[in-house]
Amino acid sequence: MDRKQLVKTYVLFVAALGAAALAQSLRTVSFAHVDPLMLAILIALAAAAQRMPVFLFRSSAISISFAAVIASYVLYGTEVAVLVSLFQAGVNAVTPRRKPALKALFNAGSLATSAFVAGTVYRLTGGQVPPGEIALTLVAVAVSALAYFLVNTSSTALVIALSERQHFAQVWRTNYSWMPVNFLATAAQGAALALASQALGVFGVIVFTLPLAVAWYSFKLYMSKSSEVRARNEELQSVNDMLRRTNDRLEESHLSVIGALIGALEAKEARTAKGAAQTMFYAVQVATHLGCSDDELAAIKLGALFHDIGTIGVPEHLLRKPSALDAREWAEVKAHPVIGANLLSNVPMLERIRPIVLSHHERFDGTGYPQGLRADKIPLAAQIIAVADAYQAMTASRPYRPALSAKAALRELRAHSGTQFNPVVVEAFIKTVVGERRRSARGAESPHEQVYQQAVEAVRITL
């Protein structure tokens, strides 16, 4: 069921509830003890008050006409109150302008149902018709008025929530959470109106109409001030949205720089992409084996993608030098984790992988660089990438040495387990590589490059 159909169904349901309340009231109503003049005054008061509603933040409104409804069921019972609510609904249908049929039906159903529920609760909580003891009457009015308030405001909040795809609780809090005290105070005026009518007749009604006017003015004044505050809040929200868009553009420009650096690395040396693909694949497999969360796996993918980004700042002849590096040259090469971390520090969305890039050359025994971290002080993701990167480096040929076999590389990893590498990571890595080699021997296609390209494409989509 689409949203419009759902709203229409709900509106018709509320209208049906109102029709049922009206039918029940017509079946049991008795005018034997109803003062025609007083009834006419209550109807006129309800209509006049409904003619001047106080509009709320959305498409809803509130009026003090419910005080006349309360006075009606206190004086003459639930049935008369429902009939008075129909006059409310009739005025509401054309105030301040003519409403569509569905909206008029909804308002009529909501008002009639609220009056019926409130009148029933009044009677069930000990309220007498006509009113008897003042204290008991006031208590029963307070409880019944709360029931009226909840039924009326909840039905309206729900139709707004369905129409605007918002949470019901949020709509109710925005429009109505401030109203219970004011509502109960106005309900007390309705009870006073009924008691004054019983004791003083028409004169009492006239006297107690003035407090209702004061209640209406308090509603209107509150909403006027609230609207000013709301306008200022919306202005601040607009400024915040502008700042967020500016920040997003800055992030996009930073990511564009990083994307350009990835492209430069790939163009600089084709084996960079291939090596990163293998490093990423094994790192993700090991992390999965160790039970890392989805967020950690995503960070490891990005960490493997960017871990050597800092080599863009290292002279190419040093990276390709066939002989041993001297102390000065080695210092330049060792700077690449810091260079890479500094590059990523300009990209807020990649801040979480900065420690990985900075620490992927740290050693488990604390003799690595650039910070000399050891054991658990090194991020686990960096420890995993370090093992995967070392294996990839050993099994690839270099200008100064031939590639090692997979078995020889795994032996080297185990030989440096506990010193250069985390023993737990090394064992998980060896199991991963052995399992992958067995699958390859059976003819299964290696997904190294596919995993890498997916990660690169994911980053580029965000650029």
HELIX and SHEET records of a PDB file:
HELIX    1   1 ARG A    3  THR A   28  1                                  26    
HELIX    2   2 PRO A   36  ARG A   51  1                                  16    
HELIX    3   3 PHE A   66  TYR A   76  1                                  11    
HELIX    4   4 THR A   78  ASN A   92  1                                  15    
HELIX    5   5 ALA A  101  LEU A  124  1                                  24    
HELIX    6   6 ILE A  134  GLU A  164  1                                  31    
HELIX    7   7 PHE A  168  TYR A  176  1                                   9    
HELIX    8   8 PRO A  180  LEU A  200  1                                  21    
HELIX    9   9 VAL A  202  LYS A  268  1                                  67    
HELIX   10  10 ALA A  270  HIS A  289  1                                  20    
HELIX   11  11 ASP A  294  PHE A  306  1                                  13    
HELIX   12  12 ILE A  309  GLY A  313  5                                   5    
HELIX   13  13 GLU A  316  LEU A  319  1                                   4    
HELIX   14  14 ALA A  327  LYS A  334  1                                   8    
HELIX   15  15 HIS A  336  LEU A  344  1                                   9    
HELIX   16  16 PRO A  348  ILE A  353  5                                   6    
HELIX   17  17 ARG A  354  SER A  359  1                                   6    
HELIX   18  18 ALA A  375  LYS A  377  5                                   3    
HELIX   19  19 LEU A  380  MET A  394  1                                  15    
HELIX   20  20 ALA A  406  ALA A  415  1                                  10    
HELIX   21  21 PRO A  423  ALA A  441  1                                  19    
HELIX   22  22 HIS A  448  ILE A  461  1                                  14    
SHEET    1   A 2 VAL A  54  PHE A  55  0                                        
SHEET    2   A 2 ALA A  61  ILE A  62 -1                                        
END                                                                             
